[in-house]
Amino acid sequence: MPKKYKSPELYMCLALNRLVIELDVDLYQDDLEDKLDEMLKNKRPTLPKSEISYEIKSNHQMTNKILGKLEDMGLIEIEFDGKTYSIAITREGVLYIRKFNEFYISMYEDIIRDHYRYRPMPGWFRTG
């Protein structure tokens, strides 16, 4: 079976959704916009860059490219402490992925299902 192509947008979708999982919030809850500032102020989890690379199943070069694009768009913040990179989602990142998840799922459903074929489908993956 030929390998399925993942676009940069799909990599961005997977990375942002992985960061949202760390917030432990329902991305689709009512009034999320009103609650988000307080949520991020109280709990702003970060992930190491290696965790993002693992989530998107990508090499170092592609991971850097995707994280750079997300940072340029203001959807994540990257901190370097001299040894490791820590990635945190921004308010804009949460709202972006909430708005576009349905679109990404409709466009890439078969590729997303294939991406998670050996793991349970994540909670953000909702169809129908």
C-alpha positions as CSV (number, residue, x, y, z in Angstrom):
1,M,0.0,0.0,0.0
2,P,1.5,3.4,-1.0
3,K,2.3,5.9,1.7
4,K,-0.3,8.6,2.0
5,Y,0.8,12.2,1.6
6,K,0.3,14.5,4.5
7,S,0.1,18.2,3.7
8,P,1.6,20.9,6.0
9,E,-1.9,21.8,7.0
10,L,-2.6,18.3,8.2
11,Y,0.7,18.3,10.2
12,M,-0.4,21.6,11.7
13,C,-3.8,20.1,12.6
14,L,-2.2,17.1,14.3
15,A,0.3,19.3,16.2
16,L,-2.3,21.8,17.4
17,N,-4.8,19.1,18.5
18,R,-2.0,17.4,20.5
19,L,-1.4,20.7,22.3
20,V,-5.1,21.1,23.0
21,I,-5.2,17.7,24.6
22,E,-2.7,18.9,27.2
23,L,-5.2,21.7,28.1
24,D,-7.7,19.0,29.1
25,V,-10.7,21.0,27.8
26,D,-13.6,20.3,25.5
27,L,-12.6,22.1,22.4
28,Y,-16.2,22.3,21.4
29,Q,-17.8,23.5,24.6
30,D,-20.1,26.6,24.6
31,D,-18.5,29.9,25.5
32,L,-15.0,28.6,25.1
33,E,-13.8,32.0,23.9
34,D,-15.0,33.6,27.1
35,K,-13.3,31.0,29.3
36,L,-10.1,30.6,27.3
37,D,-8.0,33.5,28.8
38,E,-8.6,32.2,32.3
39,M,-7.9,28.6,31.3
40,L,-4.6,29.6,29.7
41,K,-3.6,31.8,32.7
42,N,-4.2,29.1,35.2
43,K,-2.9,26.2,33.2
44,R,-0.6,26.6,30.2
45,P,1.0,23.2,29.6
46,T,3.9,22.7,27.3
47,L,5.2,19.8,25.4
48,P,8.7,19.0,24.3
49,K,9.5,19.3,20.7
50,S,10.1,15.5,20.5
51,E,6.5,14.9,21.6
52,I,5.2,17.0,18.7
53,S,7.5,15.1,16.3
54,Y,6.2,11.8,17.6
55,E,2.6,13.0,17.3
56,I,2.9,14.1,13.7
57,K,5.2,11.1,12.9
58,S,7.7,13.3,11.2
59,N,11.4,13.8,11.0
60,H,13.4,16.7,12.6
61,Q,13.4,18.9,9.4
62,M,9.6,18.6,8.9
63,T,8.9,19.1,12.6
64,N,10.9,22.3,12.6
65,K,9.2,23.5,9.4
66,I,5.7,22.9,10.9
67,L,6.6,24.5,14.3
68,G,8.1,27.5,12.6
69,K,5.0,28.0,10.5
70,L,2.7,27.7,13.6
71,E,4.9,30.1,15.5
72,D,4.9,32.6,12.6
73,M,1.1,32.4,12.5
74,G,1.0,33.1,16.3
75,L,-0.7,29.8,17.0
76,I,2.1,28.5,19.3
77,E,5.0,29.8,21.4
78,I,8.4,28.1,21.4
79,E,10.8,28.4,24.3
80,F,14.3,27.1,24.4
81,D,16.0,26.6,27.8
82,G,19.4,25.8,26.4
83,K,18.7,22.0,26.2
84,T,15.2,21.5,25.1
85,Y,12.4,23.2,23.2
86,S,9.0,23.6,25.0
87,I,5.9,24.2,22.8
88,A,2.8,25.9,24.2
89,I,-0.4,26.7,22.3
90,T,-1.7,30.2,22.3
91,R,-5.3,31.5,22.5
92,E,-5.2,32.0,18.8
93,G,-4.0,28.4,18.3
94,V,-7.0,27.0,20.3
95,L,-9.5,29.1,18.4
96,Y,-7.9,28.4,15.0
97,I,-8.0,24.6,15.5
98,R,-11.5,24.8,16.9
99,K,-12.6,26.7,13.8
100,F,-10.8,24.5,11.2
101,N,-11.0,21.0,12.7
102,E,-14.2,20.1,10.9
103,F,-12.7,21.3,7.6
104,Y,-9.4,19.3,8.2
105,I,-11.4,16.2,9.1
106,S,-13.6,16.5,6.0
107,M,-10.5,17.0,3.8
108,Y,-8.2,14.4,5.3
109,E,-10.4,11.9,7.1
110,D,-8.9,8.8,5.4
111,I,-5.3,10.0,6.1
112,I,-6.1,10.9,9.7
113,R,-7.7,7.4,10.2
114,D,-4.6,5.8,8.7
115,H,-2.3,8.0,10.9
116,Y,-4.0,6.7,14.0
117,R,-4.5,3.1,12.8
118,Y,-2.5,1.6,15.7
119,R,-3.9,3.9,18.4
120,P,-7.4,4.9,19.4
121,M,-8.8,7.9,17.5
122,P,-8.3,11.1,19.6
123,G,-11.3,12.8,21.1
124,W,-11.0,15.8,18.8
125,F,-11.7,13.6,15.8
126,R,-15.4,13.9,15.4
127,T,-17.4,13.0,12.3
128,G,-21.0,13.5,11.5
